[in-house]
């Protein structure tokens, strides 16, 4: 399919995981991709693979975020899609009883403030065009509670969900759609590293997924491509769950 032919897409966290899978999927669907990452090697490699450009940026920096959209516009002449995907889940973000204030603030900056900055700087480009699609990466934990808490991560993703809903409503009549992508656990390097250290914790989570496995990054990328495309033209302000049935489950199959 070529649903995104000649559209300009900016992806944060494009060097690995969901971001990289989405860069590949966008390119397959005809988009011109701007790969943003703080990791220069990974970001450059992703951009080269998909025939796009790389912008090194710290998404918690107002100046860097403004520059990445300016670069996209100056290079390609528009900014049609913003996939605000960069995020962290560090090991020192744990139970509220264990998580220190510095860990709390760092996760909030990377996971929530960055999305605020990305939306703030990309919306004016889309207003001038009269159209655009913004997809913000939240999480299934934004709609559920967990006894194996990562408190700042959970709170940050709840913030992303609420902000996306509000922006989706506010800018709907200007042709700008804003949706919160809410993935379940994804088989990415970040998750593998986390669970390799604690297999029991991984199994405790896996048992709650009706599908019986973690998602692949390509499956999440397919959902992002849908939300970016005109196939989702009547979807805005939504919590778009791609979670293998977790949020709908009470008891899972044997």
N, C-alpha and C positions, 0 to 999 in steps of 0.2 A: 504494500500500500504506500501511497505517496500523499498522505493526508497533510503533511507539514511542508509541502514543496515550497522552497525559497523563503520560508519563514525563519526569522532570526531568533535563536533560543540561547539564553544565558543560563548556565547550570553552575551552581556553587557546589563544592565538594565533588567535582567531576573526575577526580583522579582515581577513585576507587569505589567499590561497592555499588550502591544504587545509583550514584551519580554517574559512574562510568558506564554502567549498563544502560542508563537513560541516554547518555551522549551517543552511544552506539545505535540505540533504537531511533532517536531523533534523526540521526544522519541517514539511516536506512529509509526513513520516511520523507527524506528530501530537505530537511532543515539545514540551515547554516548554523553551526554550533560554536558558541563561545564557552570554552572550558575554564572555569575559575577554580583555583585551589591554592592553598598556602604552601603545598608541597610542589616545588618547581619541577622536579623530575617527573613525578606522577602526572602532573597537570600537562606538561609538554607532551608526554607520551600519549596521553588521551587525545589531545588536540591533533597530533600528527595522525593518529589512527583514524579519526573521523573526518579529517580534512578541514578542521576548523582552526581557530586561533586560541592561544592560551593567554590568560591574564592572571598573574600572581596577585593575590589579594588576601588580606586579613579581613574577614567579613564582619569583625567587630569594630572595624575602623570606618568611620563616616567618610573619610576622604577616599579610602580604597574602594568602598562600595560605589561611590559616585563615579570614580574613575573607571570602574569595570563596565558600567552601563554606557558611559561616554565613549569608551573604546569600541564597544559593540556597535553603537550608533554610527560613530565616525567611520568604522570599517564597512558596515553593511547597509547603513541607511535606515534602519528601523530596529525596534526591540519588540518582538511579537509575543515571546514566551519567556517567562522567568520561572525557573524551577529552583526555589530557595531551599536547598537540600543539606547544606553543610551542618554538621552537628557532632557532638562528642558525648561519650558515655564513660567517663573515667572511673577507675576502681575506687577512688576515694569519695565517690557519690554513692551513699549507701542508705541505711536507715537514718531517719531524722535524728536519732540519738547518737549517731556516729559521725555524721557529715558535718565538717567544719564550715565556717562562714566563707572562707576563701574558695573551697571547692564549690559551694553553693553558687557564689557569684560568678565563677568562671563558666559553669555550665549555663547559667542564665544568659551570660553575655554571648556565648557562642550559639546557643540553641534558640534563644528568643529575641534578644536585642538585634542579632544579625538579621533576622527575618523582618523585624521592624524597619531596619535601615534599608534592606533590599526593597521592600515594598514602597517605602518613602521615596526612594530615588528612581524606581522604575515606573511608577504610576504616571508621573508627568509625561514621559515619552508615550505611554499608551493613551493618555488623554488627547495628546496632539494627533495621534493616529485615529482615534475614535474606536480603538479595539485593542484587545490583548488578553492573554490568559496567564494568570499567576497561580502556581501550584506550590504550596508551602508544606514541607514535610513535618507532620505532627507524629502521632503514633497511636496505636490502639490503647496505650496506657492513658491517653487523654480522655478516654471514655469509660475506663475501668480502674478499679483499685487492685493493688497487688500486695501480698504479704511479704514478698521478696522485693522490697522497695529500693528504688534509686530516686530519692526524694526530689532532688533538684531537676533531674531529667524528667520525671513525671510532671512536676509543676511547670517546667518550661514548655512541654508539649501541650499541656492544657492551655497555656497562654497562646501558643501558636494557633490552636484550634479556635479559641475565642476571637482572636484578632482576625483570622481569616474569615470567619463568619461575618464579623462587622464590616470588613472591607468589601466582602462580596455583596453585601446589601448596599453599602454606601455608594459604590461605583458601578452598580449594575446597569443603570440607564445611560452610562457613558460607554457601554460596550466592553467593559472590563470585567472579566470573570475571575474570581478569587476562590480557590478551594483548598481545603486541608486534606492532604493525603495521610491516611492513618494506617501504615503497614503493621502487620504482625511481625514476630521475630523473623529476621532474614538471615540466610546463610551467607554472611559476609565475613571478611577478616576480623572485623571488630567483634562480632558475636562469637566467632570461633575462638578468638583469643580469650574472651571473657569466660566462656564455658569450658575451655580446655583446663582452666585453673580450678574449676569446680563442677565436675560432671554431674554430681547429685543435684546441684542447683539447675543445671540444664534439663535434666530429666523431670524435675519438678515442674518446669514450665512446659516442656514438650507434651506432657500428658493432658494438658488442657486444650490442645489444638485438635479439633475434630478431624481435620485432614490427616493428622498424624505425622507431620513433618514441619520443618521450618520452610519459609518461602525462599525461592531463588530470586536473586536480584533482577533477573530478566522478567520475572512475573510482575514485579513492582514497576519496572520500566514500562511495561505494556499498559499499566493503568495510568501512568503519567502521560504517556503518548495520547491515550484516549482523552484525558482531561485537557490536554493542550490543543486538541483538534476540534474541528467544527462538529464532530460527532457528539461533543459534550456542550453544544451551544446553549442548551437550556439548563445547564448545571452551574450554579454559583452559590457561594456561602455554605457549601456542603462539607460534611465530614465523610470523606470517601474511604470507607474501610476496606482494606485488602488484607484480611487477617486469618484466612483459612477457617473461618467460622468461630473464632475464639469469643468474640463479643456476643454471639448468639447462643452460646452453649451453657447448659446447666450440668448435664452429665455427658461425657464423651463416649464414643464406642470403645469396646474392648479391642 
